[in-house]
Amino acid sequence: MRKGHTSITTYFAVVIFLFLPFQHVFGKELPGKGRKDGPVRLYLEGNIVDFNYIRRNISFVDFVNDPDVADVHVIVKKRTTGSGGANYSMAFYSVMFDQIGDFTLNCNTYPSQTWNEVRDDFLRTLKMGVMPFVNEATGAESVNIKGNKRDTTFAEKKPMIDPWHNWVFRIQGNGSLRLEERKNNFDYSFSGRADKVTEYWRVRNNLNYSSHVREYKRTVETDTSTYDETVRTENIYKGFSSSVVKSLSDRWSFGGFFNLYSSTYRNIKYSYSLKPAIEYNFFPWDEADKRTFTIAYYAGGETVGYFEKTIFDKTQEWLWAHTLAVDFETVQPWGGIEARVRGNQYLEMPEKYSLQLNTGINFRVAKGLSVNFGFSAESIHNQLYLPLGDISDEDLLLNTRKLPTSFEISSGIGLRYQFGSIFNSVVNTRL
């Protein structure tokens, strides 16, 4: 483990050193600037549920399209709940009202709800969050609050009994096709889930099957005739994964992960792995809707069998591997940053490893001007599954197998500048 182990250790040491100062920088609050006259100016961004519906039903504020002119800045972040629903975390940043301060409200929705019920719950939560600012700005003369009798009897209700004990099950199937004169695509997949999520435990079980069929006709010419030949390929993936994670404290977690899968694309007939893992979050988990900075370490064994003999003359093998993952994410009024670094290495073959970096940055440079940037890079030196022999033209054309490579890189950048009217409350969806 000399050369490969040293490179991974050095790589992650540098990443951790660079990210540590961000704990203090990204946690800073915006200072108040003094209240302007008129209705509350609200800037809303993030995972918004039906923005047109929101603007139609909150008429007592002015929605603006630039955070620099807003009295209140609201950032919405969506996370999946244990029941398969969604948690919308609404962070209210009081830009112009120093006496109110910043706070967060949560809206929970459920998979059994209709779209109209989801957006009504979202709207109700947003209205409650805006009320303190409206009261400070106008005295709330223009707002009428109507109570729901169903909610006023909450204290009389008996504790809810869950006959499923937090277990949630889901079965899903998908299929699609695309037909052309000389080319056909058929895709279908099935999946099943059985999850249990509580404050201290997270149990996940996933079953997946997918098939991707590609057909195309090519013309073959010989000395005596010309005819069409159909070339058909199919990529099949079958997998099952199971994990149990225990919350040890507000920062530490421990878990175990089992994975079983087969992939024709990667020449893997079967793969079984079992890996315990431990994770530490530099921030408390109750702040996860605004910022997270985690380090996780996995280690365990894996047995692999191959459809074809590999370039290392193997048809099956037992491997010991470990993984170190660093994740950082922050969402603030000025924008957001996501970064993920992941390193994998085989213990008995330290020169066989991979390093992966994924980043995404959205930053407000000035009034009306914002920049977003995404970058992904991976250094690959652990393709033990590559089959022996040459790659056919059909494999290249139809992308039926993973090709040998020592790296993968992708990136993108975007620039947006907006000027003109700052108001954004009018809804007109004609034509």
C-alpha positions, 0 to 999 in steps of 0.5 A: 500500500505504499504508492497508491495509499500515499497518494490517496492520503495526501489527496484527502488531506489537502481537500480537508485542509481547504474545506475547513475554513468554510465552516466559519465563512459560510455560516455568517449572516447578512446584516440588516440594511433598514426597512423601506416603505411599501409591501414586503419585497420577497425573493423566493428561490430553490425547490419551489412548488408551482411558483405561479400558484404561489404568486396568485395566492400571496397577493399581500407581498411584492415578489421580486426577481433580484435578492439585492432589492428584497426585504426577505430572502427565502431559500427552499431545499427539498429532501426525501422523507422516510415515507417517500414524501418530501420535506421542504425546508424554508430558510427565511433570511431577514434582510431588512428586519433586524428585530425578527432575525433568521429562522427556518420552517418545515413543510412535510408532504406525503406520497399519498397526497395529490399535487394540489394538496402538496402545493396547498401545504407548501403555500400554507407554510410559506404564508406563516413564515411571511406573516412576521415580516408583513406585521412589521411592515404594514401592521397586518391590516391587509391580511386576514388569517382564517383558522382551520377547525380541524387543527384546533382540536389537535390537543384532543386527538389521541396519539397516532398508532402506526401499524407499519412501524415506520416501514415504507414499501414501493414497487415501480415499473417503467418502459419506453420505446423509440422506433425508426426505419433503421433503428429501434430502442426498447427500455424497461425497468423494475424496482422495489424498495423497503425502507424504515427511517426513524430519528436514530435508525435508517434501514434501506433495501433496494431491488432493481432490474433494467434492460436496454435493447438496441437494434439497427439495420445495416446494409451488407453488399456482396458480389452477388447481392445486397441485403439488410442485416439486423444487429441487436444488443442488450444491456442488463443490470440486476441488483440488490442493496441493503444498508442499516445506519445507526445515529450515534450522536448529533455528528457520528453515524455507523452502518453496514452496507451489503451489495449484490449486482450483475452488469453485462455492461461491465462484464460482471456476472456477479458481485457480492460485497459487505462493508461496514462504514463510519461517518462524521459530520463537522456540523450538527445534523439538524443544520443539514438543510443549510450546510453539511461537511461529512467524512465517511470511511468504508472497508470490506470484502467483495467477491466478483465473477466475470462473464468473460475472462478479464485482461488480468486472466481472471474469471472470478476473484476475492477482493478487499477494498476501502473507500474514503468519501468527503462531502460538503454542501452549503446553501446561503443567500449569496448562492451555494456550493456542492463538492464531493470527493471519493477515493476507492482502493483495493488493499492487496493491489494499492496501485489499483485505485480511483479518485473522483471529484464532483463540484457545483457552484452557484454564486451571485457576483453582483446585482442581477449577475450570477454564475454557475459552474460544474466540474467532474473529474475521475482518475481511473486505475481499477478497471479489473473487469475489462474483458480480454480481447478486442472491442468490436465495432458493434460494441463501440457503436451501440455502447454495450460495454465499458471501454478502457480509460484512465480518466473521465472529465466533464464540466459546464459553466453558465452566466446569467444577467438580468435587468429591468423591472424588479417586480415579479408578482404578475402571473399570465400563462396565456398561449 
